[in-house]
Amino acid sequence: MKNILTLCTLFLAGPIAAFAGEPNCDVSLDVRFLEGAPVDRFVLTNGSDRGIIQADVQFDLRPSAGKLIFDTQSGGSGVEVYQPFQSTAANLDVADGAEGLRMPLGGLEAGASISFTIDVDDRLTASDLGQIRVSGSEIQGTVVTLTIDEHSYSAVFNAKNLAVIDIGCADKT
């Protein structure tokens, strides 16, 4: 009887353990940057068929082609105009001149979007639109990372101001 119980336990636990490595199958998050001097906007859209209950989203500007920074204070690291972080989804204090930010993301239903505004400036001596405005080629390379249940998934912004985190499952059966 003990062997049958052990066999049943292994049989039932096997499928659960197989999905433990990828608990977030079929999650898709589109992140778009919209230049709008003086206020820039990031829009995050859940392209999944299910809601995202709780997660964190991190932006890393360090690898960007434009050597981007967040310009959040008057007279600080950026050029002329500034805009602190503003969102109805989160309340963050982003340091002036920061090259990254991390924000909580929760309760994002399937197909829904949230956004935040902040000023982003480049630090190039010869930039496409001047240092106050950021072009697609300048945000290119910025990394956005979605962390769900201690698993992280990243995407890189392309020259069209878009990064898509698409977590597919190799075997959906």
C-alpha positions in Angstrom: 0.0 0.0 0.0 2.9 2.3 0.8 4.3 1.9 -2.7 1.0 2.7 -4.3 0.7 5.9 -2.2 4.3 6.9 -3.2 3.5 6.2 -6.9 0.2 8.2 -6.7 2.1 11.1 -5.0 4.8 11.1 -7.7 2.1 10.9 -10.5 0.1 13.8 -9.1 3.1 16.0 -8.1 4.8 15.5 -11.5 2.6 17.9 -13.5 2.7 20.5 -10.8 6.5 20.4 -10.7 6.7 20.6 -14.5 5.0 24.0 -14.4 6.8 25.4 -11.4 9.6 26.8 -13.6 7.1 28.9 -15.8 4.1 29.8 -13.7 3.4 32.8 -15.9 2.8 31.2 -19.2 1.1 33.3 -21.9 1.8 36.7 -20.3 2.3 39.6 -22.7 3.1 43.1 -21.7 3.6 45.9 -24.3 5.5 48.9 -23.1 5.4 52.0 -25.3 7.3 55.3 -24.9 5.5 58.4 -26.1 7.7 61.5 -26.4 5.7 64.6 -25.5 8.0 67.5 -24.3 7.9 68.5 -21.6 5.9 65.5 -20.4 6.9 62.0 -21.6 4.6 59.0 -21.2 5.1 55.3 -20.8 2.1 53.1 -21.5 2.0 49.5 -20.3 -0.7 47.3 -21.9 -1.5 43.8 -20.8 -1.8 41.9 -24.1 -2.6 38.6 -22.3 -5.8 36.7 -22.1 -5.6 36.9 -18.3 -5.0 39.6 -15.7 -1.7 40.3 -14.0 -2.5 40.2 -10.3 0.8 41.4 -8.8 4.2 42.2 -10.4 7.0 44.8 -10.6 8.2 46.6 -13.7 11.7 47.9 -13.9 13.1 50.4 -16.4 16.9 50.5 -17.0 18.0 53.4 -19.1 21.7 52.7 -18.8 22.0 50.7 -22.1 20.0 53.3 -24.1 21.6 54.7 -27.2 20.8 58.2 -26.0 22.4 57.8 -22.5 19.0 58.7 -21.1 18.1 60.0 -17.6 14.9 60.8 -15.8 14.7 64.6 -15.3 12.5 65.1 -12.2 13.6 68.4 -10.6 14.1 72.0 -11.7 17.8 72.9 -12.2 18.9 69.3 -11.8 20.6 66.9 -14.2 18.3 67.4 -17.2 17.8 70.2 -19.6 15.4 73.1 -19.0 12.0 71.5 -18.3 11.4 68.7 -15.9 8.5 66.4 -14.8 8.4 64.3 -11.7 6.9 60.8 -11.8 3.1 60.8 -11.9 0.6 57.9 -12.2 -2.6 56.8 -10.7 -1.2 53.3 -10.6 1.8 54.0 -8.3 3.4 56.7 -6.2 7.2 56.8 -6.7 9.9 59.3 -5.8 12.3 59.0 -8.7 15.6 60.8 -8.1 16.6 63.5 -10.6 19.2 62.1 -13.0 18.2 58.5 -12.2 18.9 55.9 -14.9 16.2 53.5 -13.7 13.0 53.0 -11.8 11.0 50.2 -10.4 7.3 50.4 -9.9 4.7 47.9 -8.6 2.2 46.7 -11.1 -1.0 45.0 -9.9 -4.5 44.5 -10.9 -4.0 44.9 -14.6 -6.8 43.2 -16.4 -6.4 41.5 -19.7 -6.3 44.1 -22.5 -6.1 47.0 -20.0 -3.4 49.7 -19.9 -1.8 51.9 -17.3 0.5 54.8 -17.8 2.9 57.1 -16.1 4.4 60.4 -17.0 7.9 61.6 -16.3 10.5 63.7 -18.2 13.2 61.8 -20.0 16.3 63.6 -21.4 19.2 62.4 -23.4 22.8 63.3 -22.7 24.2 63.3 -26.2 26.2 66.2 -27.5 24.5 65.9 -30.9 21.0 64.4 -30.5 18.2 63.8 -33.0 15.7 66.2 -31.4 17.8 68.1 -28.9 18.4 66.9 -25.3 14.9 67.9 -24.2 13.2 65.5 -26.5 13.9 61.8 -27.0 13.7 60.0 -30.4 13.1 56.3 -30.9 16.7 55.7 -31.8 17.7 57.3 -28.5 15.5 55.1 -26.3 16.5 52.0 -28.2 18.4 49.7 -26.0 16.5 50.6 -22.8 15.6 47.4 -20.9 12.2 46.8 -19.3 11.9 43.9 -16.9 8.6 42.3 -15.6 9.0 40.4 -12.3 6.2 38.0 -11.3 6.5 35.5 -8.5 10.2 36.0 -8.3 10.6 35.2 -12.1 11.9 38.0 -14.3 11.4 38.5 -18.0 13.0 41.3 -20.0 12.6 43.1 -23.3 14.6 45.8 -25.0 13.1 49.0 -26.5 13.4 49.1 -30.3 13.7 52.2 -32.5 9.9 52.4 -32.7 9.6 53.2 -28.9 8.3 49.7 -28.1 9.3 46.9 -25.9 7.3 43.7 -25.8 7.7 41.1 -23.0 6.1 38.0 -24.3 6.2 34.9 -22.0 5.1 32.0 -24.1 5.0 28.4 -23.0 6.9 25.8 -25.0 4.3 23.1 -24.4 0.7 24.3 -23.6 -0.8 20.8 -23.4 
